[in-house]
Amino acid sequence: MLATCCICLLAFINCWDVKWSTFVQDFFTYAKLLALAIIIGTGFYQLATGHTEYFTFENSETDITKIALSFYSGLFAYNGWNYLNFIIEELKDPVRNLPLAIYISVTVVTFVYVFANVAFYTTLSPAEVLASEAVAVTFANKLYGAFAWTIPVFVAMSTFGAVNGILLTSSRLFYAGAMEGQMPEILTMIQVSRMTPTPAVLVIALLSLLYLTSSNIFALINYVGFATWLSIGLAVFCVPYLRWKQPTLDRPIRVSLIFPIIYILGTLFITIVPMIASPVETGVGVLIIFTGVPVYFLFIAWKNKPRAIAKTIDAVTVLLQKLLVVVRADDGKSKP
């Protein structure tokens, strides 16, 4: 129920005002970094006082299939690096600022998360980490005494900010796809007075609510993780492919091919190996991807629809336009 309320509130904020959603994102990101700075500082103190007994490779997992599956949970924390690409239209000087933002954010996130994990293992054993539902909270309960309650608050704020970030950026992905004629027309529309991609935000919110039907967070991460990394891997594959097939294309942002090649190899590892270790969960991930096929077929690929079906789709689109007070972006004053 709490998660449902959180998603609905953030959906409203993202529909109402882009400035509100960016303020929420900034505020809760700073809160997350503050909490992590406190944890890292505590970890450095623990290291300085000799708490290194849990830094050992004893009883390490050697099963390659389990290691591959574990990447889904680990990489889940780093997944935000690619969301900047979704809002490139709203960036100032994207040719300069997009690569700069990615370089800085990936470096900072890697530094912060690695040292946060180092801090955890100064106090918690591997068994305690695995058994904990929220490692930062368990860490705080052991060390912060009367102030331990602050970390659960920060964890909740971090989660709230992460949900807002997904609504803010992924809705732009749906909007951009629709503008390219790859998704239903209603997703090309923006709210006439708020100038936000309201239909796209609501679709993301509805999908998020649908995911709440699963109570197993680790299974859900595996479902979505497989679909996410497979999709991103295929997108990255296009970089060397297009370099080969269309070498004369204008490329304002150009990267060395070594990076996409390394990424593709990593994607192959974390998508193919889990098919052996957990065929059911990866199968669900494939089904999640294929749920888009009938939508694409019905709204986009099927050009010669029977008149009754075409009229029904048009009528539903017009009804949603009236309910949400939205128009196509090229009919409005500006893009979201």
C-alpha positions as a Markdown table, in Angstrom:
| # | Residue | x | y | z |
|---|---|---|---|---|
| 1 | Met | 0.0 | 0.0 | 0.0 |
| 2 | Leu | 2.8 | 2.4 | 0.9 |
| 3 | Ala | 4.6 | 1.7 | -2.4 |
| 4 | Thr | 1.3 | 2.3 | -4.3 |
| 5 | Cys | 0.9 | 5.6 | -2.6 |
| 6 | Cys | 4.5 | 6.6 | -3.4 |
| 7 | Ile | 4.1 | 5.8 | -7.1 |
| 8 | Cys | 0.8 | 7.6 | -7.3 |
| 9 | Leu | 2.2 | 10.7 | -5.6 |
| 10 | Leu | 5.3 | 10.8 | -7.8 |
| 11 | Ala | 3.2 | 10.3 | -10.9 |
| 12 | Phe | 1.1 | 13.3 | -9.9 |
| 13 | Ile | 4.2 | 15.4 | -9.3 |
| 14 | Asn | 5.7 | 14.4 | -12.7 |
| 15 | Cys | 2.4 | 15.2 | -14.4 |
| 16 | Trp | 2.0 | 18.5 | -12.7 |
| 17 | Asp | 5.3 | 20.2 | -13.1 |
| 18 | Val | 8.8 | 19.3 | -14.5 |
| 19 | Lys | 10.4 | 21.7 | -12.0 |
| 20 | Trp | 8.7 | 19.9 | -9.1 |
| 21 | Ser | 10.0 | 16.5 | -10.3 |
| 22 | Thr | 13.5 | 17.8 | -10.8 |
| 23 | Phe | 13.5 | 19.4 | -7.3 |
| 24 | Val | 12.3 | 16.1 | -5.8 |
| 25 | Gln | 15.1 | 14.4 | -7.7 |
| 26 | Asp | 17.8 | 16.8 | -6.6 |
| 27 | Phe | 16.7 | 16.9 | -2.9 |
| 28 | Phe | 16.5 | 13.1 | -2.5 |
| 29 | Thr | 19.7 | 12.5 | -4.4 |
| 30 | Tyr | 21.5 | 14.9 | -1.9 |
| 31 | Ala | 19.8 | 13.0 | 1.0 |
| 32 | Lys | 21.1 | 9.7 | -0.4 |
| 33 | Leu | 24.6 | 11.0 | -0.8 |
| 34 | Leu | 24.6 | 12.4 | 2.7 |
| 35 | Ala | 23.6 | 9.1 | 4.2 |
| 36 | Leu | 26.2 | 7.3 | 2.1 |
| 37 | Ala | 28.8 | 9.8 | 3.3 |
| 38 | Ile | 27.9 | 9.1 | 6.9 |
| 39 | Ile | 28.2 | 5.4 | 6.3 |
| 40 | Ile | 31.5 | 5.7 | 4.5 |
| 41 | Gly | 32.9 | 8.0 | 7.2 |
| 42 | Thr | 31.9 | 5.4 | 9.8 |
| 43 | Gly | 33.6 | 2.7 | 7.7 |
| 44 | Phe | 36.9 | 4.6 | 7.5 |
| 45 | Tyr | 36.8 | 5.0 | 11.3 |
| 46 | Gln | 36.1 | 1.2 | 11.7 |
| 47 | Leu | 39.1 | 0.4 | 9.4 |
| 48 | Ala | 41.3 | 2.8 | 11.3 |
| 49 | Thr | 40.5 | 1.0 | 14.6 |
| 50 | Gly | 41.3 | -2.4 | 13.1 |
| 51 | His | 37.9 | -3.9 | 12.2 |
| 52 | Thr | 39.0 | -6.0 | 9.2 |
| 53 | Glu | 38.0 | -9.5 | 10.3 |
| 54 | Tyr | 35.4 | -9.9 | 7.6 |
| 55 | Phe | 37.7 | -9.0 | 4.7 |
| 56 | Thr | 38.3 | -12.6 | 3.6 |
| 57 | Phe | 37.6 | -14.8 | 0.6 |
| 58 | Glu | 36.7 | -17.8 | 2.8 |
| 59 | Asn | 33.6 | -19.7 | 1.6 |
| 60 | Ser | 33.5 | -17.6 | -1.6 |
| 61 | Glu | 31.0 | -18.7 | -4.2 |
| 62 | Thr | 32.7 | -20.3 | -7.3 |
| 63 | Asp | 29.6 | -21.4 | -9.3 |
| 64 | Ile | 29.8 | -19.2 | -12.4 |
| 65 | Thr | 26.0 | -19.3 | -13.0 |
| 66 | Lys | 25.3 | -17.9 | -9.5 |
| 67 | Ile | 27.9 | -15.3 | -10.0 |
| 68 | Ala | 26.2 | -14.2 | -13.2 |
| 69 | Leu | 22.8 | -14.0 | -11.5 |
| 70 | Ser | 24.4 | -12.0 | -8.6 |
| 71 | Phe | 25.3 | -9.3 | -11.2 |
| 72 | Tyr | 21.6 | -8.4 | -11.6 |
| 73 | Ser | 21.3 | -7.3 | -8.0 |
| 74 | Gly | 24.7 | -5.6 | -8.1 |
| 75 | Leu | 24.2 | -3.8 | -11.3 |
| 76 | Phe | 20.6 | -2.7 | -10.3 |
| 77 | Ala | 22.3 | 0.0 | -8.1 |
| 78 | Tyr | 24.3 | 1.3 | -11.1 |
| 79 | Asn | 21.4 | 1.2 | -13.6 |
| 80 | Gly | 20.8 | 5.0 | -13.6 |
| 81 | Trp | 23.7 | 5.8 | -15.8 |
| 82 | Asn | 21.7 | 5.2 | -19.0 |
| 83 | Tyr | 18.7 | 7.3 | -18.0 |
| 84 | Leu | 20.3 | 10.6 | -19.0 |
| 85 | Asn | 20.0 | 9.5 | -22.6 |
| 86 | Phe | 16.2 | 9.6 | -22.3 |
| 87 | Ile | 16.1 | 13.3 | -21.5 |
| 88 | Ile | 18.7 | 14.5 | -24.0 |
| 89 | Glu | 16.2 | 16.9 | -25.6 |
| 90 | Glu | 15.9 | 18.7 | -22.2 |
| 91 | Leu | 19.7 | 19.1 | -21.7 |
| 92 | Lys | 21.5 | 22.3 | -22.5 |
| 93 | Asp | 24.4 | 21.7 | -24.9 |
| 94 | Pro | 24.0 | 17.9 | -24.8 |
| 95 | Val | 27.0 | 17.2 | -27.0 |
| 96 | Arg | 29.2 | 18.6 | -24.2 |
| 97 | Asn | 27.1 | 18.0 | -21.1 |
| 98 | Leu | 25.8 | 14.4 | -21.7 |
| 99 | Pro | 29.2 | 12.7 | -21.8 |
| 100 | Leu | 30.4 | 14.9 | -19.0 |
| 101 | Ala | 27.4 | 14.1 | -16.8 |
| 102 | Ile | 27.9 | 10.3 | -17.5 |
| 103 | Tyr | 31.6 | 10.4 | -16.8 |
| 104 | Ile | 31.1 | 12.3 | -13.5 |
| 105 | Ser | 28.1 | 10.3 | -12.3 |
| 106 | Val | 29.5 | 6.9 | -13.1 |
| 107 | Thr | 32.8 | 7.8 | -11.4 |
| 108 | Val | 31.0 | 9.2 | -8.3 |
| 109 | Val | 28.6 | 6.3 | -8.0 |
| 110 | Thr | 31.3 | 3.7 | -8.4 |
| 111 | Phe | 33.4 | 5.4 | -5.7 |
| 112 | Val | 30.5 | 5.8 | -3.3 |
| 113 | Tyr | 29.0 | 2.3 | -3.7 |
| 114 | Val | 32.4 | 0.5 | -3.4 |
| 115 | Phe | 33.4 | 2.4 | -0.3 |
| 116 | Ala | 29.9 | 1.9 | 1.2 |
| 117 | Asn | 30.3 | -1.8 | 0.8 |
| 118 | Val | 33.7 | -1.7 | 2.3 |
| 119 | Ala | 32.1 | 0.2 | 5.3 |
| 120 | Phe | 29.4 | -2.5 | 5.7 |
| 121 | Tyr | 32.0 | -5.3 | 5.9 |
| 122 | Thr | 33.9 | -3.6 | 8.7 |
| 123 | Thr | 31.0 | -4.4 | 10.9 |
| 124 | Leu | 28.8 | -7.1 | 9.3 |
| 125 | Ser | 29.8 | -10.6 | 8.3 |
| 126 | Pro | 28.9 | -11.9 | 4.8 |
| 127 | Ala | 26.2 | -14.1 | 6.5 |
| 128 | Glu | 24.6 | -11.0 | 8.1 |
| 129 | Val | 24.7 | -9.1 | 4.9 |
| 130 | Leu | 22.9 | -11.9 | 3.0 |
| 131 | Ala | 20.3 | -12.3 | 5.8 |
| 132 | Ser | 19.6 | -8.6 | 6.0 |
| 133 | Glu | 16.6 | -7.1 | 4.2 |
| 134 | Ala | 18.2 | -3.6 | 4.4 |
| 135 | Val | 22.0 | -3.8 | 4.9 |
| 136 | Ala | 22.4 | -0.1 | 5.8 |
| 137 | Val | 19.7 | -0.4 | 8.5 |
| 138 | Thr | 21.4 | -3.5 | 10.0 |
| 139 | Phe | 24.7 | -1.6 | 9.9 |
| 140 | Ala | 23.1 | 1.4 | 11.6 |
| 141 | Asn | 21.5 | -0.7 | 14.3 |
| 142 | Lys | 24.9 | -2.1 | 15.3 |
| 143 | Leu | 26.8 | 1.2 | 15.4 |
| 144 | Tyr | 24.6 | 4.3 | 15.7 |
| 145 | Gly | 22.6 | 3.5 | 18.9 |
| 146 | Ala | 19.9 | 6.1 | 19.5 |
| 147 | Phe | 20.5 | 7.6 | 16.1 |
| 148 | Ala | 20.0 | 4.4 | 14.2 |
| 149 | Trp | 16.5 | 5.5 | 13.1 |
| 150 | Thr | 18.1 | 8.1 | 10.8 |
| 151 | Ile | 19.4 | 5.5 | 8.3 |
| 152 | Pro | 16.0 | 3.9 | 7.6 |
| 153 | Val | 14.7 | 7.4 | 6.9 |
| 154 | Phe | 17.5 | 8.0 | 4.5 |
| 155 | Val | 16.9 | 4.6 | 2.8 |
| 156 | Ala | 13.2 | 5.5 | 2.4 |
| 157 | Met | 14.2 | 8.8 | 0.9 |
| 158 | Ser | 16.7 | 7.1 | -1.4 |
| 159 | Thr | 14.0 | 4.8 | -2.7 |
| 160 | Phe | 11.5 | 7.6 | -3.1 |
| 161 | Gly | 14.1 | 9.5 | -5.2 |
| 162 | Ala | 14.9 | 6.5 | -7.3 |
| 163 | Val | 11.2 | 6.0 | -8.2 |
| 164 | Asn | 10.9 | 9.6 | -9.1 |
| 165 | Gly | 14.0 | 9.3 | -11.4 |
| 166 | Ile | 12.5 | 6.4 | -13.2 |
| 167 | Leu | 9.2 | 8.2 | -13.8 |
| 168 | Leu | 11.0 | 11.3 | -14.9 |
| 169 | Thr | 13.3 | 9.7 | -17.4 |
| 170 | Ser | 11.5 | 6.5 | -18.6 |
| 171 | Ser | 8.4 | 8.5 | -19.5 |
| 172 | Arg | 10.6 | 10.5 | -21.9 |
| 173 | Leu | 11.7 | 7.2 | -23.5 |
| 174 | Phe | 8.1 | 6.3 | -24.2 |
| 175 | Tyr | 7.4 | 9.8 | -25.4 |
| 176 | Ala | 10.5 | 9.8 | -27.8 |
| 177 | Gly | 9.5 | 6.3 | -29.1 |
| 178 | Ala | 6.0 | 7.5 | -29.8 |
| 179 | Met | 7.3 | 10.6 | -31.6 |
| 180 | Glu | 9.3 | 8.2 | -33.9 |
| 181 | Gly | 6.2 | 6.3 | -34.7 |
| 182 | Gln | 7.1 | 3.2 | -32.6 |
| 183 | Met | 4.5 | 3.5 | -29.9 |
| 184 | Pro | 0.8 | 4.4 | -29.7 |
| 185 | Glu | -0.1 | 8.0 | -30.7 |
| 186 | Ile | -1.4 | 8.9 | -27.3 |
| 187 | Leu | 2.1 | 8.8 | -25.9 |
| 188 | Thr | 3.2 | 11.6 | -28.3 |
| 189 | Met | 0.9 | 14.0 | -26.4 |
| 190 | Ile | 1.7 | 16.6 | -23.7 |
| 191 | Gln | -0.6 | 18.4 | -21.2 |
| 192 | Val | -1.6 | 21.7 | -22.7 |
| 193 | Ser | -1.1 | 23.8 | -19.6 |
| 194 | Arg | 1.6 | 21.9 | -17.7 |
| 195 | Met | 3.7 | 20.9 | -20.7 |
| 196 | Thr | 4.4 | 17.5 | -19.3 |
| 197 | Pro | 4.2 | 14.1 | -21.1 |
| 198 | Thr | 1.2 | 13.1 | -18.9 |
| 199 | Pro | 0.1 | 9.9 | -20.9 |
| 200 | Ala | 3.7 | 8.6 | -20.9 |
| 201 | Val | 4.1 | 9.2 | -17.1 |
| 202 | Leu | 0.8 | 7.5 | -16.4 |
| 203 | Val | 1.8 | 4.4 | -18.5 |
| 204 | Ile | 5.1 | 4.1 | -16.5 |
| 205 | Ala | 3.2 | 4.5 | -13.3 |
| 206 | Leu | 0.7 | 1.8 | -14.3 |
| 207 | Leu | 3.5 | -0.6 | -15.2 |
| 208 | Ser | 5.2 | 0.1 | -11.9 |
| 209 | Leu | 2.0 | -0.7 | -10.0 |
| 210 | Leu | 1.7 | -3.9 | -12.0 |
| 211 | Tyr | 5.2 | -5.0 | -10.8 |
| 212 | Leu | 4.0 | -4.6 | -7.2 |
| 213 | Thr | 2.0 | -7.9 | -7.7 |
| 214 | Ser | 5.3 | -9.7 | -7.2 |
| 215 | Ser | 6.3 | -9.8 | -3.5 |
| 216 | Asn | 9.7 | -11.4 | -4.2 |
| 217 | Ile | 12.0 | -8.4 | -4.8 |
| 218 | Phe | 15.0 | -10.6 | -5.9 |
| 219 | Ala | 12.9 | -12.5 | -8.4 |
| 220 | Leu | 11.6 | -9.2 | -9.7 |
| 221 | Ile | 15.1 | -7.8 | -10.0 |
| 222 | Asn | 16.0 | -10.9 | -12.0 |
| 223 | Tyr | 12.9 | -10.6 | -14.2 |
| 224 | Val | 13.5 | -6.9 | -15.0 |
| 225 | Gly | 17.3 | -7.2 | -14.9 |
| 226 | Phe | 17.4 | -9.8 | -17.7 |
| 227 | Ala | 15.1 | -7.7 | -19.9 |
| 228 | Thr | 16.9 | -4.5 | -19.1 |
| 229 | Trp | 20.4 | -5.7 | -19.8 |
| 230 | Leu | 19.4 | -7.6 | -22.9 |
| 231 | Ser | 17.7 | -4.5 | -24.3 |
| 232 | Ile | 20.6 | -2.2 | -23.5 |
| 233 | Gly | 23.1 | -4.7 | -24.8 |
| 234 | Leu | 21.2 | -4.8 | -28.2 |
| 235 | Ala | 21.2 | -1.0 | -28.3 |
| 236 | Val | 24.9 | -0.9 | -27.6 |
| 237 | Phe | 25.5 | -3.5 | -30.3 |
| 238 | Cys | 24.2 | -0.9 | -32.8 |
| 239 | Val | 27.2 | 1.3 | -32.1 |
| 240 | Pro | 29.9 | -1.0 | -33.8 |
| 241 | Tyr | 27.3 | -2.2 | -36.3 |
| 242 | Leu | 26.5 | 1.3 | -37.5 |
| 243 | Arg | 30.2 | 2.2 | -37.5 |
| 244 | Trp | 30.7 | -0.7 | -39.9 |
| 245 | Lys | 27.5 | -0.3 | -42.1 |
| 246 | Gln | 27.3 | 3.5 | -42.1 |
| 247 | Pro | 30.7 | 5.0 | -41.4 |
| 248 | Thr | 29.8 | 8.4 | -42.8 |
| 249 | Leu | 27.0 | 9.2 | -40.4 |
| 250 | Asp | 27.3 | 12.4 | -38.5 |
| 251 | Arg | 28.3 | 11.5 | -34.9 |
| 252 | Pro | 28.4 | 14.5 | -32.6 |
| 253 | Ile | 29.2 | 12.2 | -29.7 |
| 254 | Arg | 31.8 | 9.7 | -30.7 |
| 255 | Val | 33.3 | 7.0 | -28.4 |
| 256 | Ser | 36.1 | 4.5 | -28.8 |
| 257 | Leu | 34.8 | 1.1 | -30.0 |
| 258 | Ile | 36.6 | -0.6 | -27.1 |
| 259 | Phe | 33.9 | 0.5 | -24.7 |
| 260 | Pro | 30.9 | -0.9 | -26.5 |
| 261 | Ile | 32.8 | -4.1 | -27.3 |
| 262 | Ile | 33.6 | -4.7 | -23.6 |
| 263 | Tyr | 30.0 | -3.9 | -22.7 |
| 264 | Ile | 28.6 | -6.3 | -25.3 |
| 265 | Leu | 30.9 | -9.1 | -23.9 |
| 266 | Gly | 29.7 | -8.3 | -20.4 |
| 267 | Thr | 26.0 | -8.4 | -21.5 |
| 268 | Leu | 26.5 | -11.8 | -23.2 |
| 269 | Phe | 27.8 | -13.1 | -19.9 |
| 270 | Ile | 25.0 | -11.8 | -17.7 |
| 271 | Thr | 22.3 | -12.8 | -20.1 |
| 272 | Ile | 23.3 | -16.2 | -21.5 |
| 273 | Val | 24.7 | -17.8 | -18.3 |
| 274 | Pro | 21.6 | -17.0 | -16.2 |
| 275 | Met | 19.5 | -18.8 | -18.8 |
| 276 | Ile | 21.2 | -22.0 | -17.6 |
| 277 | Ala | 21.1 | -21.2 | -13.9 |
| 278 | Ser | 17.5 | -19.8 | -13.7 |
| 279 | Pro | 15.6 | -20.6 | -16.9 |
| 280 | Val | 12.2 | -19.7 | -15.4 |
| 281 | Glu | 13.2 | -16.2 | -14.3 |
| 282 | Thr | 15.0 | -15.4 | -17.5 |
| 283 | Gly | 12.0 | -16.8 | -19.4 |
| 284 | Val | 9.8 | -14.4 | -17.6 |
| 285 | Gly | 12.2 | -11.6 | -18.6 |
| 286 | Val | 11.8 | -12.6 | -22.2 |
| 287 | Leu | 8.0 | -12.7 | -21.9 |
| 288 | Ile | 8.2 | -9.1 | -20.4 |
| 289 | Ile | 10.0 | -8.0 | -23.6 |
| 290 | Phe | 7.5 | -9.8 | -25.9 |
| 291 | Thr | 4.5 | -8.2 | -24.2 |
| 292 | Gly | 5.4 | -5.2 | -26.4 |
| 293 | Val | 4.9 | -7.3 | -29.6 |
| 294 | Pro | 1.1 | -7.3 | -29.7 |
| 295 | Val | 1.0 | -3.6 | -28.8 |
| 296 | Tyr | 3.4 | -2.8 | -31.6 |
| 297 | Phe | 1.5 | -5.0 | -34.0 |
| 298 | Leu | -1.9 | -3.6 | -33.2 |
| 299 | Phe | -1.0 | 0.1 | -33.0 |
| 300 | Ile | 2.0 | 0.5 | -35.4 |
| 301 | Ala | 2.7 | -2.4 | -37.8 |
| 302 | Trp | -0.8 | -3.2 | -38.7 |
| 303 | Lys | -1.5 | -0.5 | -41.3 |
| 304 | Asn | -4.6 | -1.9 | -43.0 |
| 305 | Lys | -6.8 | -2.4 | -39.9 |
| 306 | Pro | -10.5 | -3.1 | -40.4 |
| 307 | Arg | -12.5 | 0.1 | -40.2 |
| 308 | Ala | -14.2 | -0.9 | -36.9 |
| 309 | Ile | -10.8 | -1.4 | -35.1 |
| 310 | Ala | -9.3 | 1.8 | -36.5 |
| 311 | Lys | -12.3 | 3.8 | -35.4 |
| 312 | Thr | -12.2 | 2.2 | -31.9 |
| 313 | Ile | -8.5 | 3.1 | -31.5 |
| 314 | Asp | -9.2 | 6.7 | -32.7 |
| 315 | Ala | -12.2 | 7.0 | -30.4 |
| 316 | Val | -10.1 | 5.8 | -27.3 |
| 317 | Thr | -7.3 | 8.2 | -28.3 |
| 318 | Val | -9.7 | 11.1 | -28.5 |
| 319 | Leu | -11.3 | 10.2 | -25.2 |
| 320 | Leu | -8.0 | 10.0 | -23.4 |
| 321 | Gln | -7.1 | 13.4 | -25.0 |
| 322 | Lys | -10.2 | 14.9 | -23.5 |
| 323 | Leu | -9.7 | 13.3 | -20.1 |
| 324 | Leu | -6.1 | 14.3 | -19.8 |
| 325 | Val | -6.3 | 17.6 | -21.8 |
| 326 | Val | -3.4 | 16.6 | -24.0 |
| 327 | Val | -2.4 | 17.4 | -27.6 |
| 328 | Arg | 0.5 | 16.2 | -29.8 |
| 329 | Ala | 3.8 | 17.9 | -28.9 |
| 330 | Asp | 4.1 | 19.5 | -32.4 |
| 331 | Asp | 0.7 | 21.1 | -31.8 |
| 332 | Gly | 1.6 | 22.6 | -28.5 |
| 333 | Lys | 3.9 | 25.4 | -27.5 |
| 334 | Ser | 7.0 | 23.5 | -26.6 |
| 335 | Lys | 8.3 | 20.0 | -25.9 |
| 336 | Pro | 8.4 | 18.6 | -22.4 |
